[in-house]
């Protein structure tokens, strides 16, 4: 139903006149905030699918036979743990490169006299998140003094940032929707007060309160459809620009490629906003009409 078909001239109210613009701006912000949350969750899911790598450092042992037995025992323990794909001993050449910044380059003869810890790389199956504390406790039961640390490049830091962005984006999106509901309620109550004489006339003509409330509901729905469509289109253009345009210069601002499901979830935002706007206007009008009796 268009504004011309309504019995109440709601578009003449200053606040109602700019309701569609207000809805468009807030839907724009809500979609952007939800995009941050959705894309961050997508990043978390993809990070979780990559295999995690944990490095176990065993203290140096002078006796070669004892060192070999301890190493075999630790590897057997690790390979029997659920979710472990394989274990690999870091070679002496790789170990030399790791310690070279601290002890410098040494000759093979001097190198033989230096006792270095033994390093084991433990790779987990995709989707398995290792419990480093439990792993440390198990390994130290076999090799006291052992150190366990996650060394996979997709470890905790990136996942923690993505999780924080997810909560920030989701919280911001909910806050914008809450502001939108409050704004619609205020505009509806203001319009109702300005048209109280017309409302009284409709009542005298036999119009029930639900019919009058329907007027405000339809006006809010029409404003939500107009403003929400524009706001969603602008937000979509902004997101596409941030995703694809920087790639032309070799820069990626969005670390993940949005999935089809991500776009579907974003499309739900303006629909949800329209439903909240319509319901809020309806309830505000019903309670306002009860107050005017």
N, C-alpha and C positions, 0 to 999 in steps of 0.2 A: 504494500500500500504506500503510495507516495504521499508527500506532505500535503499536496493539494486535495487529497481525498479525506484528510482528517477533519473532524469537526472542531478541533482546537487548533488555533493558529500558532503552533509551537515554534515554527521557524521565525516568528516575530520576536521571540524572546532573545535578548542579546547573548545570553549564555548558550542557548540551544543553537543559535546561528553558527557558533564556532565549535559546536560539539564534535562535528565530523573531523575538523582539523585537529582538535585535541586528541581524539581517538586515533587518528592516523599517526601523530607523533609518538604517542605512547605505545602503539602496536609496533612501530618501527624500532623503538628502544627494546621492547620485550623480545622481538624476534632476534635482534642482535645479541642480547644477553643469553637467550636460550641457545643460540648458535655456539656461543663460547662453551656452554655446558655440554651440548651434544657433541661437538667436535672434540672436547677434552675427554669425554667418555669414550669416544671412538679411539682416541690415542691410547687411553688406558687399556682398552680391549686388545689393541694391536701389540702393545708392549707386553701384555700378559701372554700373548701367543708365541713370543720369541723365547728361545731357550735361554735359561739363566746359567751362568758359569760362576762357580765358587772355587777359590784357591785355598788349599790347605797347606800351611807351612809347618813342616816337622823340624824340631830342633836338630842341630848337627850332632852326630854320634861318631866317636873316634873309631870304634870297632866296626869294620865293614860288614862282618857277618851279622852283628846285632842290628846295624842300620838296615840291612837288606831284609831281615826277618820282620822288623818293625814296619817297614814300608809295605811289605807284602800283607801283613795283618791289617794295616789301615786301608789298603786298597780293597781287600776282601770285604771289610766292613762297609766301605762306601758303595761298592758295586751291588751289595745286597739291599741297600736302602731303596724304598719305593720311589719311583720317579727319576732315578739316576740313569742316564743314557750310557755314559762311559766315563772312565777316568784316564788321565794321561800324565805321565811324569814329565815335568819341565826339564828339557835337556841341559847339559852343562853349558853349551854355547849360549843358549837363551838366558841362563842364570848369570853367566859372566856379563852379558850385556845389561842385565838389570842392576848388577852391583857396581858396574864400571864407574858411574858418576860419583860413587862414594869412595871406592878404593883405588880407582884408576886402572889403567891397563897394566897387567902383570905378566910375567913370563910363565910358561907352562910349569917350570920347576917350582916357582914360588906359588903358583896357583894350587899345586898339589898339597902344599902345606897349610893352606887356608881352609878351615872347616866352614862350610856354608850350609844353611838350612836346605832341606829338600822340599820342593814345591810340587804339589799335585793339583792339576786342574780337574774339576768335577763338573761335568755338563749334565744338566737336567733336561728332561723331555719338555717340549713346548707346552706352555700352560701351567707347569708346575712351579710354584714359588717356594724356594727352599727356606726352611726354618734355621737360620744361621746359629741361633743360640742352642737349639737342640743338637744340631750337627757338631758344634764345638764341644758340647758335653760328651757326646758319643766318642768323638775322636780322642779327647783328652783322657778318656778311660783306658785307651790303648796306648797313647803316646802323650804323657804329661808334658805340658808346656806348648802344645801345638796351638797354632793360630788359624782361625778360619775367617775368611772375608769374601764377600761377593765382589767379583771383579768384572761381571758382564757389563758391557757399555749401556745396556738398557735397564740398569738396576734402579735402585730406589730413588735417586735424585729426580730423574725425568718423570717417573710415575708419581712422585709426591707433588711435583709442580702441576701435572695434569689433574690430579685429584683436587688440588686447591682451586684450580681454575674452574673445575666442574661445579664445586660448591658455590664459588663466587658468582658464576654465571647463572646457575639455577636460583640462587637467592635473589640476585638482581632482577631476574625475570619475574619471580613471584612478587617482589616488591612493586615492580611496574604495574603488574596486573591489579594489585591491591590499590594502588593510586588511581588506576583507571576506574575501578568500582566506586571508590570514594567520590571521584569527580562526577561520575554519572549520577550518583545519589544526590549530590549537591545541586547539579543542574536540574534534575527532575523536581526536587523540592522547590527550587527557585521558580521554575516554570509553573508549578502548581500554585504557588502563592500569587504569581502575577496574573494567572487566569482564573482566580477563584470565582469571579462573577460569571464567567462563561461556564465554569463547572456547575455553579448553582443553577444556571439556566437549563443546562442539560438534565440536571436532576429533576427540575420542575416539569420538563417534558417527558419524564418517565425513564430516563437512561439510568440503568443500575451502575453502581460503582465499578463493577468489573468491566463494563463497557468503557467508562472513562479511563480506567487504568490501562485498558487495551490501547488507547490513543497514545499514551506515553510510551508504552512498550513497543508499538510499531514505529514510532518516531525514533526511538533509541536504536531499534534494529536497523532501520534504514541508514541512520548515521554510522552505525557500526560497520555495515556492509560497504558504504562508500569510503569512509575513513580507513577502515581496516584493510581494504583492498589496496588503497594507495600506499599505506604504510608498509604492508607486506611486500609490495612490488619494489619500493625503494630499498627496503632491507635486503631483499633478494639480490637486487642489482649491486648493492654495496658488498655483500658477501662474495658474489661471483667475481667482483673486481678485486677484492683482497686475495681470493684464491688463485685467480688466473693471470691477472695483469702483471704482478711482480715477477712471475715466471719468465716473462719476455726479457727481463734484464738479469735472469739467473738468480733471482731472490725468491725465497718461499716464506711468506709471512704466516701462512697456515701450515703447520707441520704434517697434517694428514690430508689425504684426498677424501672429500666427503662421499659417503656411501649413499645409495638410493634411499635407504632407511632414514638417514639423517635428514634428507630433504622432506620426506614424508612427515617426520616429527616436527620440522619447522613449519610445515603447512598447517599443522594442527593448532599452532599458536593463535593465528587470527580467528580461527573457528571457535576456539575456546574463549577468546576475548569477546567475540560477538555473543556467545551464549551467556557469559557473565554480565555483559552490558545489558542485554535484554532482560535477564532475570532481576538484575539490580534495579533497573528502571521500573519494572513491574512491582516489585516489593516496596520500593520507595513511594510509588504512586498509591498503592493500596493503603499503606500506613498514613500517608499524607491526607488522603481522602477521609479516613477515619477521624483524623484530627480536625478536619474542616466541618464535621457534622455539628 
